[in-house]
């Protein structure tokens, strides 16, 4: 009897030991994943994605080419990290509408179907790109080659916007209605283009009103670059004020956010966000990246450095740690600021998914660039961990201050 009890107890102990072992083995991956929190390696993606870290402060998005979506590794990364997608090129006027009667819907249809299948929203980009070199001849000329009249141009814009918006309004929750209409730096007000020469700001009004008519609920955005610098900011505020005075339905400024390393414009960004807040205009960070092979000299002194720059590729064999750290600090500062202005900022989107896919590897000249949070092997970089940490810390700040 004693032996039997003993045997029973022993097998009980054995059973408990075996169960513990099974539980421990099952829990091992969780324990390992947990222990990687805060490590520099990027393992923390397993714990938290960009969209989860941002929470309900702002949506996290990315702009990618339609081809990228066919790659399963890219698709998985996009789905895990982001909520909202911008088509990099296929929905632009020259992509989707190359002649008055010709529409290329295949690529944007595939793009929007991908978003739908993966539960993602879409930013329609862009309905009018207000630059002559981004506009096809059919839009700016009559059949006989003469310059288009005001009425014809406005009718063409209306037709273009109505067709694109009504086709994709179900998936698009935001539209970049007009892109880059303001002149740079101290120059004039509006950029010289067929649109402004022919209609002043009326083409902007037509584009926004038409977009609103066909998508009453979407966030309608005026998108541009460098408008946080004081000269161009004045023009932005003037444009948005004029549009508002006319009752034009413009909801947000799309701050492209193509920064360069060391371009420390935090004060100007704060002033811009505040001015927009006063005007009742939201902000979206629409195309974020930080160029480490700075491109500013390309346009300096009438382009006289271009020949020299064409072969300038300093980081083709890798990025020095010093540069990497500088970029991390810059991303941290930006995300702290975005957190502070979360009441104004509706979305933060990166421009391209990983370093190898960035447009800054070929614009404005070919070079090896490292502007994003994922590396060429799709792995999160230390800058990714830094951004996640800023988002986590600031979340805790708000929780503890009762915000
Ligand atoms: C860029 C794309 O990334 C490139 O592939 C293309 O060759 C040119 O356009 N501002 C915008 C984006 O609004 O549409 C631009 O995208 C980058 C600058």
Boltz pocket constraint, residues with backbone or C-beta under 6 A from the ligand:
constraints:
  - pocket:
      binder: B
      contacts: [[A, 88], [A, 89], [A, 179], [A, 223], [A, 256], [A, 287], [A, 359]]
      max_distance: 6.0
